[in-house]
Each structure stands twice: as structure tokens, then as C-alpha cells.
Amino acid sequence: MADTNRTPRSAAPTARRTPTKRPTQKSAKATAPRAAARSEDRDGSSGTKRPPRGMQAAVEGAQQLVELTGKEFEGIVGISKDDDGTWTVQVEVLELRRIPSTTDVLAVYEVTVDGEGNLSGYHRSDRYVRGSAGEERA
């Protein structure tokens, strides 16, 4: 007897396919900081503490960069707050996947987030090979 709960292959939507050369939005979001999901759930009513504003700004900046560029998130490598209340977050992303993975090209983007958590700008500040020792980078 056939399973009637399954969707036939021919009925599956095909318009949402993404190119294989670039990581999909879904896979990039899946690798975004885990604190992002936790920060959305913390409204103070459940008795859990809200994350510090700096952590929240870093997570929001990283998520917005990943959504905008489609790059894969690697990590948050720096954060600073200016006198005017804006945050600068350094986000490391995967620019180009290679084999072996030690030759992947990574980049650090400086993301500016305003006091409300909105992205106000970004630029690539560094680009390098994953396996490099870092002496040539300043």
C-alpha cells in the first residue's frame, strides 16, 4: 500500500533551487551563531537573562551579513562600540571553498550595526587562505 502522506516528486516546487557554486541562504543561516536563536527566545518572562547588548549586536550583524552576501559564517572575531552607540563587528566568512579545506579562502568583514541592531554598513577588511600562519596579515 502506498504512503498517501508523501508529496509526489513531480509536485515538488523547482523554482527555489539555488546554484551549487554558492552556499544557499538556508545552509549559511544554519551555520550562523547559535546565540541568535537563543536571543530571540529570551524575552525576560521565562526567567532567563537576556544576552548583553554587545553579544546581541554581534549576532544581528553577523546574521544580516550572511543574509545579504550569501557567504557561509565562520565566526565572530571582534567587536567594538563607538561613542555614538554604533557597534563594529568583525565577522569571518568562507569566501571560496577548496580541496583540501586548508586552502579555503576566508575573509573578515567589518560590519557596522546601529544602536537598534540594524546593519548600517560593511566592507571586507581582510582576505586570506585558511591554512596560512598569519604572519603576512597585520
Sequence and secondary structure as in RCSB ss.txt:
>XXXX:A:sequence
MADTNRTPRSAAPTARRTPTKRPTQKSAKATAPRAAARSEDRDGSSGTKRPPRGMQAAVEGAQQLVELTGKEFEG
IVGISKDDDGTWTVQVEVLELRRIPSTTDVLAVYEVTVDGEGNLSGYHRSDRYVRGSAGEERA
>XXXX:A:secstr
   TTS  GGGS  TT   TTS  HHHHHHTS THHHHHHH  STTS     HHHHHHHHHHHHHHHHH  EEEE
EEEEEE TTS EEEEEEEEEE  SSGGG EEEEEEEEE TTS EEEEEEEEEEETT  STT  
